[in-house]
């Protein structure tokens, strides 16, 4: 019988004990409007999981989807502006 060994080092809590860099924090800050919009969409969708969506629920989901698309567009425009 052959033994199976890991080809990579073990991941331990000590190897993950570090803070994000300033650049990583800047990226998170730039993406925060999109993250918030996606969480709001997820909340609206979760509210309708166990029941048939009413007209108000459908409007809430539609608004949340528009916010996500708008946040993605703004983020893409920001990224495009920095690259060019």
N, C-alpha and C positions, 0 to 999 in steps of 0.2 A: 504494500500500500504506500502511495506517495503522500508526503506531507505537503500541505498547502501553507505557504508563507506569504506574508504581506510584503509587497514590493516598496511600500512607502513607510515612512516613520509613523509611529503612533501619534495621534492627535490627543494632546492632554490639555487640561485647563491652564497649565503653566505656559504652554506655547501660544495660547489665545489671550493671554493677559496683557493687552496693550490697548492704548487709546487710539481713536481715529486721528488721522493727520488733519491738518488745517485744510488741505485740498479736498479731502473726503467730506469734511464738514461743510465746505462751501458747496459741493455738489448736492449734498442732502438739502441744504437750505434752498438752493435753486430749484430743486424738484419738489419741495414741500407743497406748493399749491396743487400739483398733480396728485400727490399722495393723499392729501385731504379730500380732493374731489373723488378719488377712487374709493376711499373709505366711506364717503357719503353715499356713493352708488351702491356699494356693498350693503350698507345699512338699509337702504331702501329696498333692495332685493330680498334681504333676509326677512324683512317685515312681512313679505308676501309669500313666504315659503309654505306656511301651513293654512293658507286661505286663498280664495280667489281674489285677485287684485280688484279693488274698487276703482272708480274713475280717479279719485284723489291719489291712490297709490300709483296708478299708471302715469299721472302727471308728475308725481314726485320722482319716479324712475326716469321719465323722459328728461326732466330738468337736470337730474344728476348726470345722465349720459351727456347732455350738452355741456355741463361744466367740465366733465372729463375731457371731452373733445377740445374744448376751448383751452384748457390747461395744457393739453398735449401740443396744440398748435402754438401756444405762446412759448412753451419750452423748446419746440423745434425751431421757432424763429430766433430765440436767444442763442441756441447752439449754432445755428446757421450764421448768425451775425458774428460770433466769436471766431469761427473757423475762417471766414472769408476776409 
